């Protein structure tokens, strides 16, 4: 399943639209895209398009889009074949795609409104089933009533403009990838065809993926950077078959994802850490026995902090189905670098244990007990530096600093945000650089360090807890809280700082599965246990511990814990009277 460097395959073209034309010409009758639809069939009804059928549908939808080159088109389709058609039709029409979501996605209407205001689309592409709801949503926005809405599955028979559109160039903007907004308001990363194609080749080399045997299987939403690249762009560039399912179908029955993986020898997939926890905790023993995970090539674990305890439980739970730890590929990336930055080798994930106090002081010192962190390997086709975020000086191995990225996959900035673009995408190293370029560098906002040649992620700068002059990483504290009781849901805990007296104080909000059944004494005992564990492991005194029902800790549209939003809810009294202001 893994290729030697001299055997890396060529992509289908220099642009995404060229790739579609290439595979339709040379592999027209081969399956390109399959969608497993579980909305009306518990076992899933699969629909497939060949490369030639996909191109025909894309061309038909593109001809119906009344746009000029460079204008934006918002993709407001539900997950499925029509989403892929709508995205590629936008590029084929010469416009810039803005991958978003159906307005019916619960809890994210505000984000959709702000993104549409930011990108100012000239048209919207959706499906015939969702068209009326989309029009109703747009009617409530300034100027939204006049936006043309095209159904990707039933485009108008008459072309809306002259055809064909000009051919795209590699440096043309292909799409705007809006960030999830976990630490700031949404911003659209400007990504060209060259950024996307380059990042695919970097990922192929870093992962050792063999397109001659691979199939991509994904439940990740296509508006998410990892879902878009691994579910749509990588298969398109390499001529792979892509098998998609709806995220809701995964949440309803996570075994469906594993079944699709096992059905296809050489299958690859990507998922955040929570999916590994969700599978090991929700898939029944009887269902595990039916799985054939020995056929899986690899699952990329990324997009959020990786919990080594979750990986251990996942590997144990599915060992009997043939899944080996070496199939899990911890990785690091972000939308500003298209998606992929670094990954580890095809061996069991490497876990390091580091002294917590030393980490808080900016030094990664191996220890017998402490913070367990998963290595995310090394970059491919790009460079990663660890820099002091205040002085812009490159730091040596073992020092904790901000992760900076330099490479041809880094985007061109944020859409219509020149100041933020310069600050984030235009950083320059100061002082001795040890062979690294001066710039420009992408400031990721993530804290990390190099240890024994591999990259480790420590947390987000903006999420860092600074209490009594000591630094604490929130995901480390959150993992300790989750260990206090089986009812506390891993990946559903938020730790953040609030102003308390003369210094900042730490607060934890945690979802509890049995919250409605917790008695007063039982809740007080659990809160005391949480305080004791956090104090013992981190030397941190919690100002407040709040236990809430499932679904009360806010998340971004991509499923990450939104600590800032949780802090705001806490201070606004949404969880009851706050103990700290």
C-alpha positions as CSV (number, residue, x, y, z in Angstrom):
1,X,0.0,0.0,0.0
2,X,3.0,2.3,0.3
3,X,5.1,3.8,-2.5
4,X,8.8,4.5,-2.6
5,X,9.5,8.1,-3.5
6,X,10.6,7.3,-7.1
7,X,7.2,5.8,-7.7
8,X,5.0,8.8,-6.7
9,X,2.3,9.2,-9.3
10,X,1.4,12.2,-11.3
11,X,-1.8,14.1,-10.7
12,X,-4.4,14.5,-13.4
13,X,-3.5,18.1,-14.2
14,X,-2.3,21.5,-12.9
15,X,-5.8,22.6,-12.0
16,X,-8.8,20.9,-10.4
17,X,-10.9,21.4,-13.6
18,X,-8.1,20.0,-15.7
19,X,-8.0,16.9,-13.4
20,X,-11.8,16.3,-14.0
21,X,-11.4,16.5,-17.8
22,X,-8.3,14.2,-17.7
23,X,-10.0,11.4,-15.7
24,X,-13.2,11.7,-17.7
25,X,-11.1,11.2,-20.8
26,X,-8.8,8.4,-19.7
27,X,-11.0,6.6,-17.2
28,X,-14.5,7.7,-18.2
29,X,-16.3,4.4,-17.4
30,X,-14.5,3.9,-14.0
31,X,-16.4,4.8,-10.8
32,X,-15.5,8.2,-9.5
33,X,-17.9,9.0,-6.7
34,X,-20.2,6.9,-4.5
35,X,-22.6,8.3,-1.9
36,X,-24.0,5.9,0.7
37,X,-27.4,7.3,1.6
38,X,-28.8,6.2,4.9
39,X,-31.7,8.6,5.1
40,X,-34.3,6.1,3.8
41,X,-32.4,2.9,4.2
42,X,-30.8,1.8,7.5
43,X,-28.2,-0.3,5.5
44,X,-27.5,2.5,3.1
45,X,-28.4,2.9,-0.6
46,X,-25.3,3.5,-2.7
47,X,-25.4,5.7,-5.8
48,X,-22.3,6.0,-8.1
49,X,-21.2,8.3,-10.9
50,X,-18.5,7.4,-13.3
51,X,-15.9,10.0,-14.2
52,X,-17.7,10.7,-17.5
53,X,-21.1,11.0,-15.8
54,X,-19.6,13.3,-13.2
55,X,-18.1,15.6,-15.9
56,X,-21.4,15.7,-17.7
57,X,-23.3,16.7,-14.6
58,X,-20.7,19.3,-13.7
59,X,-20.8,20.9,-17.2
60,X,-24.6,21.1,-17.1
61,X,-24.6,22.8,-13.7
62,X,-21.8,25.1,-14.7
63,X,-23.6,26.3,-17.8
64,X,-26.6,27.3,-15.5
65,X,-24.5,29.5,-13.2
66,X,-24.9,33.2,-14.2
67,X,-21.4,34.3,-13.0
68,X,-18.3,35.9,-14.4
69,X,-14.7,34.7,-13.7
70,X,-13.6,35.6,-10.2
71,X,-17.1,36.0,-8.7
72,X,-18.0,33.9,-5.7
73,X,-20.5,31.1,-5.6
74,X,-21.7,29.8,-2.3
75,X,-22.2,26.0,-2.2
76,X,-25.2,25.4,0.1
77,X,-25.8,21.8,-0.7
78,X,-26.5,18.9,1.7
79,X,-23.7,16.3,1.9
80,X,-23.8,14.1,-1.2
81,X,-23.1,13.8,-4.9
82,X,-24.8,17.1,-5.6
83,X,-22.3,18.9,-3.3
84,X,-19.4,17.6,-5.4
85,X,-21.2,18.6,-8.6
86,X,-22.0,22.1,-7.3
87,X,-18.4,22.7,-6.1
88,X,-16.8,21.5,-9.4
89,X,-19.4,23.3,-11.4
90,X,-18.4,26.6,-9.8
91,X,-14.8,26.0,-10.7
92,X,-15.7,25.0,-14.2
93,X,-17.7,28.2,-14.6
94,X,-14.6,30.2,-13.8
95,X,-15.9,31.3,-10.4
96,X,-14.5,31.0,-6.9
97,X,-16.3,28.3,-4.8
98,X,-17.2,28.9,-1.2
99,X,-17.9,25.5,0.3
100,X,-20.6,26.0,3.0
101,X,-23.6,24.0,4.1
102,X,-27.4,23.7,3.9
103,X,-29.1,26.4,6.0
104,X,-30.9,23.5,7.7
105,X,-27.7,22.5,9.6
106,X,-28.8,23.0,13.2
107,X,-27.1,25.7,15.3
108,X,-25.0,27.4,12.6
109,X,-27.3,29.9,10.9
110,X,-25.4,32.8,12.5
111,X,-22.1,31.6,11.1
112,X,-23.6,31.1,7.6
113,X,-25.0,34.6,7.7
114,X,-21.6,36.1,8.6
115,X,-19.7,34.1,6.0
116,X,-22.2,35.1,3.2
117,X,-21.8,38.7,4.2
118,X,-18.0,38.3,4.1
119,X,-17.7,36.6,0.7
120,X,-20.5,38.5,-1.1
121,X,-21.5,35.7,-3.5
122,X,-22.9,36.4,-6.9
123,X,-24.9,33.1,-7.0
124,X,-25.7,30.1,-4.8
125,X,-25.7,26.5,-5.8
126,X,-27.9,24.0,-3.9
127,X,-30.2,21.0,-4.7
128,X,-33.8,21.0,-5.9
129,X,-34.9,19.5,-2.6
130,X,-33.3,22.3,-0.6
131,X,-33.9,25.2,-3.0
132,X,-37.0,26.6,-1.4
133,X,-35.4,26.5,2.1
134,X,-32.3,28.2,0.7
135,X,-34.3,30.9,-0.9
136,X,-36.2,31.5,2.3
137,X,-33.0,31.8,4.2
138,X,-31.4,34.2,1.7
139,X,-34.6,36.4,1.6
140,X,-33.8,37.3,5.2
141,X,-30.4,38.7,4.3
142,X,-29.5,42.1,2.8
143,X,-29.6,41.6,-1.0
144,X,-30.2,37.9,-0.6
145,X,-33.6,38.0,-2.2
146,X,-32.0,38.8,-5.6
147,X,-29.3,36.1,-5.5
148,X,-29.6,33.5,-8.3
149,X,-30.1,30.0,-6.9
150,X,-29.1,27.1,-9.1
151,X,-30.0,23.4,-8.3
152,X,-27.0,21.2,-9.1
153,X,-29.2,18.2,-9.7
154,X,-31.7,20.0,-12.0
155,X,-30.0,22.9,-13.7
156,X,-31.8,25.0,-16.2
157,X,-31.8,23.6,-19.7
158,X,-30.8,26.9,-21.3
159,X,-27.2,28.2,-20.5
160,X,-27.2,31.2,-18.3
161,X,-24.2,32.7,-20.0
162,X,-21.7,32.1,-22.8
163,X,-20.0,28.7,-22.8
164,X,-17.3,27.5,-22.2
165,X,-15.7,29.5,-19.5
166,X,-12.0,30.4,-19.7
167,X,-9.7,27.7,-18.6
168,X,-8.4,28.1,-15.1
169,X,-4.7,28.8,-14.5
170,X,-2.8,27.2,-11.6
171,X,-2.5,30.5,-9.8
172,X,-6.2,31.3,-10.1
173,X,-8.2,31.3,-6.9
174,X,-10.2,28.0,-6.7
175,X,-12.0,28.4,-3.4
176,X,-12.3,30.2,-0.1
177,X,-12.0,27.8,2.9
178,X,-13.7,29.5,5.8
179,X,-12.1,28.7,9.1
180,X,-14.2,27.2,11.8
181,X,-14.1,30.2,14.1
182,X,-13.0,28.4,17.2
183,X,-10.8,31.3,18.2
184,X,-12.1,34.2,16.1
185,X,-14.8,35.2,13.7
186,X,-14.9,33.2,10.4
187,X,-12.3,34.2,7.8
188,X,-12.0,32.9,4.3
189,X,-8.6,31.4,3.4
190,X,-7.8,32.2,-0.3
191,X,-6.6,29.0,-1.9
192,X,-5.5,28.6,-5.5
193,X,-5.6,25.5,-7.8
194,X,-1.9,25.3,-7.3
195,X,-2.2,25.3,-3.5
196,X,-4.7,22.4,-3.7
197,X,-2.8,20.3,-6.2
198,X,0.5,20.9,-4.3
199,X,-1.0,19.9,-1.0
200,X,-2.3,16.6,-2.5
201,X,1.2,15.7,-3.8
202,X,2.6,16.6,-0.4
203,X,0.1,14.4,1.4
204,X,0.7,11.5,-1.1
205,X,4.4,11.6,-0.4
206,X,4.0,12.1,3.4
207,X,1.4,9.3,3.8
208,X,2.9,7.0,1.2
209,X,-0.6,6.6,-0.4
210,X,-0.7,4.4,-3.5
211,X,-3.5,5.6,-5.9
212,X,-3.3,2.4,-7.8
213,X,-4.9,0.6,-4.9
214,X,-6.5,3.3,-2.8
215,X,-10.1,4.4,-2.2
216,X,-11.0,7.4,-0.1
217,X,-13.9,6.8,2.4
218,X,-15.2,9.9,4.3
219,X,-18.1,11.0,6.5
220,X,-16.5,14.4,7.2
221,X,-18.5,17.4,6.0
222,X,-17.3,18.7,2.6
223,X,-17.3,22.3,3.9
224,X,-14.6,21.3,6.4
225,X,-11.0,21.6,5.2
226,X,-10.1,18.0,5.9
227,X,-13.4,16.7,4.5
228,X,-13.0,18.7,1.3
229,X,-9.4,17.8,0.6
230,X,-9.5,14.1,1.5
231,X,-13.1,13.5,0.4
232,X,-13.2,15.5,-2.9
233,X,-9.9,17.2,-3.9
234,X,-7.5,14.3,-3.4
235,X,-9.6,11.8,-5.2
236,X,-10.2,14.3,-8.0
237,X,-6.5,15.0,-8.4
238,X,-5.3,11.4,-8.3
239,X,-8.2,9.7,-10.0
240,X,-9.3,7.8,-6.9
241,X,-12.8,6.5,-6.2
242,X,-14.4,8.5,-3.4
243,X,-17.0,7.0,-1.1
244,X,-18.9,9.6,0.9
245,X,-21.6,9.4,3.6
246,X,-23.5,12.1,5.6
247,X,-22.0,13.1,9.0
248,X,-25.4,12.5,10.6
249,X,-25.3,8.9,9.3
250,X,-22.0,8.5,11.1
251,X,-23.4,10.0,14.4
252,X,-26.4,7.8,14.2
253,X,-24.4,4.6,13.7
254,X,-20.6,5.0,13.6
255,X,-20.2,1.4,12.6
256,X,-21.4,2.4,9.1
257,X,-18.1,4.3,8.5
258,X,-16.1,1.2,9.6
259,X,-18.2,-1.1,7.4
260,X,-17.6,1.1,4.3
261,X,-13.9,1.1,5.1
262,X,-13.8,-2.7,5.4
263,X,-15.8,-3.2,2.2
264,X,-13.0,-1.7,0.1
265,X,-9.5,-3.1,0.2
266,X,-6.9,-0.4,0.4
267,X,-9.3,2.1,1.9
268,X,-8.1,5.4,3.4
269,X,-10.0,7.8,5.6
270,X,-9.5,10.8,7.8
271,X,-11.2,11.8,11.0
272,X,-10.7,13.9,14.2
273,X,-9.9,12.3,17.5
274,X,-13.5,12.3,18.7
275,X,-14.5,9.8,16.0
276,X,-12.0,7.3,17.4
277,X,-13.6,7.7,20.8
278,X,-17.1,7.6,19.4
279,X,-16.5,4.3,17.6
280,X,-14.8,2.5,20.5
281,X,-17.6,3.6,22.9
282,X,-20.6,3.2,20.6
283,X,-19.9,0.2,18.3
284,X,-21.3,-3.0,19.8
285,X,-19.3,-6.1,20.2
286,X,-21.6,-8.0,17.8
287,X,-21.0,-5.3,15.1
288,X,-17.2,-5.4,15.7
289,X,-17.1,-9.1,15.0
290,X,-18.4,-8.5,11.5
291,X,-15.9,-5.8,10.5
292,X,-13.0,-6.5,8.2
293,X,-10.6,-3.7,9.2
294,X,-7.5,-5.6,8.2
295,X,-8.3,-4.5,4.6
296,X,-7.9,-0.8,5.6
297,X,-4.8,1.0,4.5
298,X,-4.8,3.8,7.1
299,X,-7.0,6.3,8.9
300,X,-5.5,9.8,9.3
301,X,-6.1,11.3,12.8
302,X,-6.1,15.1,12.7
303,X,-8.0,18.4,13.0
304,X,-8.1,18.4,16.8
305,X,-5.8,17.4,19.7
306,X,-5.1,13.7,19.6
307,X,-5.7,11.8,22.9
308,X,-3.3,8.8,23.3
309,X,-5.7,7.1,25.7
310,X,-8.5,7.3,23.1
311,X,-6.1,5.7,20.5
312,X,-5.2,2.9,22.9
313,X,-8.9,2.1,23.5
314,X,-9.7,2.2,19.8
315,X,-6.8,-0.1,18.9
316,X,-7.9,-2.5,21.6
317,X,-11.5,-2.4,20.7
318,X,-10.9,-3.2,17.0
319,X,-7.9,-5.5,17.2
320,X,-10.2,-8.4,16.7
321,X,-11.5,-7.0,13.5
322,X,-7.9,-6.8,12.1
323,X,-7.1,-3.2,12.8
324,X,-3.5,-2.6,13.7
325,X,-2.1,0.5,15.5
326,X,0.2,1.2,12.5
327,X,-2.9,2.0,10.5
328,X,-3.5,5.1,12.6
329,X,-1.6,8.1,11.1
330,X,-1.5,11.1,13.5
331,X,-1.2,14.3,11.5
332,X,-1.1,18.0,11.8
333,X,-2.6,20.6,9.4
334,X,-4.8,23.6,9.1
335,X,-6.9,25.4,6.5
336,X,-4.4,28.2,6.1
337,X,-2.0,25.6,4.7
338,X,-4.8,24.0,2.5
339,X,-5.0,21.2,5.1
340,X,-2.0,18.9,5.3
341,X,1.3,19.8,7.0
342,X,2.9,16.8,8.8
343,X,2.3,13.1,9.5
344,X,4.1,10.2,11.1
345,X,5.4,7.0,9.6
346,X,3.4,3.8,9.0
347,X,4.2,2.5,12.5
348,X,2.2,2.6,15.7
349,X,1.6,6.2,16.9
350,X,4.5,7.5,18.9
351,X,3.6,8.9,22.3
352,X,5.9,11.0,24.5
353,X,5.4,11.9,28.1
354,X,6.6,15.3,29.2
355,X,6.9,17.2,32.5
356,X,3.9,19.4,32.8
357,X,5.5,22.2,34.7
358,X,8.4,22.3,32.2
359,X,6.0,22.5,29.3
360,X,4.2,25.4,31.0
361,X,7.6,27.1,31.2
362,X,8.3,26.5,27.5
363,X,10.5,23.4,27.6
364,X,9.7,19.9,26.5
365,X,11.4,17.6,29.0
366,X,10.7,13.9,28.9
367,X,9.4,12.5,32.2
368,X,8.1,9.2,33.6
369,X,4.8,10.9,34.4
370,X,3.2,14.0,33.0
371,X,1.5,15.1,29.8
372,X,1.2,12.4,27.2
373,X,1.4,13.8,23.7
374,X,1.2,12.1,20.3
375,X,3.8,12.8,17.7
376,X,2.6,14.2,14.4
377,X,5.6,13.2,12.4
378,X,7.4,15.5,9.9
379,X,6.4,17.9,7.2
380,X,6.6,16.9,3.5
381,X,7.4,19.5,0.7
382,X,7.2,22.4,3.2
383,X,9.1,23.7,6.2
384,X,8.0,24.0,9.9
385,X,9.7,26.2,12.4
386,X,9.1,26.7,16.1
387,X,9.3,30.4,16.8
388,X,9.0,32.6,19.8
389,X,5.6,34.3,19.2
390,X,6.8,37.6,20.7
391,X,10.4,37.9,19.3
392,X,10.0,35.9,16.0
393,X,13.2,34.1,16.8
394,X,13.5,30.4,15.7
395,X,13.7,28.1,18.8
396,X,15.8,25.0,19.1
397,X,14.4,21.5,19.4
398,X,12.8,20.9,22.8
399,X,11.6,24.5,23.1
400,X,7.8,25.2,23.1
401,X,6.8,28.0,20.7
402,X,4.5,28.9,17.9
403,X,4.4,26.6,14.9
404,X,5.2,28.5,11.7
405,X,4.8,27.0,8.2
406,X,6.4,27.9,4.9
407,X,5.6,26.2,1.6
408,X,3.7,26.4,-1.7
409,X,0.6,25.0,-0.1
410,X,0.2,28.0,2.2
411,X,-2.8,30.1,1.1
412,X,-2.6,33.7,-0.1
413,X,-4.3,35.3,2.9
414,X,-7.8,35.9,4.2
415,X,-10.4,37.1,1.8
416,X,-10.7,41.0,1.9
417,X,-8.8,41.1,5.2
418,X,-5.4,42.7,4.3
419,X,-4.3,43.5,7.9
420,X,-5.1,40.0,9.3
421,X,-3.5,38.5,6.2
422,X,-0.2,40.3,6.7
423,X,-0.1,39.4,10.4
424,X,-0.9,35.7,9.8
425,X,0.7,34.9,6.4
426,X,3.5,37.4,6.3
427,X,5.6,36.6,9.3
428,X,9.4,36.8,9.1
429,X,12.0,35.1,11.3
430,X,14.5,37.2,13.2
431,X,18.0,36.4,14.2
432,X,19.8,33.1,13.5
433,X,17.6,30.9,11.2
434,X,19.7,27.7,10.9
435,X,19.1,27.5,7.2
436,X,15.4,28.4,7.3
437,X,14.2,31.1,5.0
438,X,13.4,34.5,6.4
439,X,9.9,34.4,5.2
440,X,7.1,34.7,4.5
441,X,5.9,32.3,7.2
442,X,2.4,31.3,8.2
443,X,1.7,31.9,11.9
444,X,-0.6,29.0,12.9
445,X,-1.5,30.2,16.3
446,X,-0.7,26.7,17.5
447,X,1.9,25.9,20.1
448,X,4.3,23.0,19.6
449,X,7.8,21.7,19.7
450,X,10.2,19.3,18.0
451,X,11.4,16.3,19.9
452,X,13.6,13.6,18.4
453,X,12.8,14.8,14.9
454,X,9.0,14.9,15.2
455,X,6.5,17.6,15.7
456,X,4.3,17.6,18.8
457,X,1.3,19.9,19.3
458,X,0.9,21.5,22.7
459,X,-2.2,23.7,22.2
460,X,-3.5,27.0,20.9
461,X,-1.9,30.3,22.0
462,X,-5.3,32.0,22.4
463,X,-6.6,29.1,24.5
464,X,-3.6,28.9,26.8
465,X,-4.5,29.2,30.5
466,X,-2.2,31.5,32.5
467,X,-3.0,31.2,36.2
468,X,-0.7,32.5,38.9
469,X,2.0,33.1,36.3
470,X,2.0,29.4,35.1
471,X,0.9,28.2,31.7
472,X,-1.5,25.3,31.4
473,X,-2.7,23.7,28.1
474,X,-6.5,23.4,28.1
475,X,-6.7,20.1,26.3
476,X,-4.4,18.6,28.9
477,X,-6.7,19.8,31.8
478,X,-9.7,18.7,29.8
479,X,-8.3,15.1,29.5
480,X,-7.8,15.0,33.2
481,X,-11.4,16.1,33.9
482,X,-12.7,13.5,31.5
483,X,-10.9,10.8,33.4
484,X,-12.8,11.6,36.6
485,X,-16.0,9.7,35.7
486,X,-17.2,7.5,32.9
487,X,-20.2,9.8,32.6
488,X,-18.1,12.8,31.5
489,X,-17.8,12.7,27.8
490,X,-14.3,12.9,26.4
491,X,-14.1,15.6,23.8
492,X,-17.0,17.4,25.5
493,X,-15.1,19.4,28.1
494,X,-14.0,23.0,27.9
495,X,-11.4,24.6,30.1
496,X,-10.9,28.4,30.0
497,X,-9.8,31.3,32.0
498,X,-11.9,34.1,33.5
499,X,-10.9,37.2,35.4
500,X,-11.1,36.4,39.1
501,X,-9.9,38.9,41.6
502,X,-6.4,40.2,40.7
503,X,-5.5,37.3,38.5
504,X,-7.1,35.0,36.0
505,X,-8.8,31.9,37.3
506,X,-9.6,28.5,35.6
507,X,-13.1,27.2,35.0
508,X,-14.2,23.9,33.6
509,X,-17.5,23.1,31.9
510,X,-18.1,19.4,31.2
511,X,-20.9,17.5,29.6
512,X,-22.2,14.5,31.6
513,X,-24.2,11.7,30.0
514,X,-26.3,11.1,33.2
515,X,-26.6,14.7,34.2
516,X,-30.4,14.4,34.8
517,X,-29.8,11.6,37.2
518,X,-27.1,13.3,39.2
519,X,-28.2,14.0,42.8
520,X,-27.1,17.0,44.8
521,X,-24.6,15.0,46.8
522,X,-23.5,12.9,43.8
523,X,-22.8,16.1,41.8
524,X,-20.9,17.7,44.7
525,X,-18.8,14.5,45.1
526,X,-18.0,14.4,41.4
527,X,-17.0,18.1,41.4
528,X,-14.7,17.5,44.3
529,X,-13.1,14.6,42.4
530,X,-12.5,16.8,39.4
531,X,-10.9,19.5,41.5
532,X,-8.7,17.0,43.3
533,X,-7.5,15.3,40.0
534,X,-6.8,18.6,38.3
535,X,-5.0,20.0,41.4
536,X,-2.9,16.8,41.7
537,X,-2.0,16.5,38.0
538,X,-1.5,20.2,37.1
539,X,-1.1,22.1,40.4
540,X,-4.1,24.1,39.3
541,X,-7.0,25.2,41.5
542,X,-10.3,25.5,39.6
543,X,-12.5,28.4,40.4
544,X,-15.6,26.7,39.1
545,X,-16.6,23.3,37.8
546,X,-19.9,23.1,35.9
547,X,-21.6,19.9,34.9
548,X,-24.1,20.2,32.1
549,X,-26.3,17.9,29.9
550,X,-25.0,16.6,26.6
551,X,-25.0,19.2,23.8
552,X,-24.5,22.2,26.1
553,X,-20.7,22.7,25.4
554,X,-20.6,24.8,22.2
555,X,-18.7,23.6,19.1
556,X,-17.6,25.0,15.8
557,X,-19.2,23.9,12.6
558,X,-16.4,21.3,12.3
559,X,-17.0,19.9,15.7
560,X,-14.2,21.5,17.7
561,X,-14.7,22.7,21.2
562,X,-15.4,26.5,21.0
563,X,-13.7,27.5,24.3
564,X,-14.3,31.2,23.8
565,X,-18.0,30.7,23.1
566,X,-18.2,28.5,26.1
567,X,-16.6,31.1,28.3
568,X,-19.0,33.7,27.0
569,X,-22.0,31.5,27.8
570,X,-20.6,30.9,31.3
571,X,-20.1,34.6,32.0
572,X,-23.6,35.4,30.6
573,X,-25.1,33.0,33.1
574,X,-26.3,30.4,30.7
575,X,-24.9,27.7,33.0
576,X,-26.3,29.3,36.2
577,X,-24.7,31.9,38.3
578,X,-21.0,32.3,37.5
579,X,-18.6,32.2,40.4
580,X,-16.0,34.4,38.7
581,X,-16.2,37.5,36.6
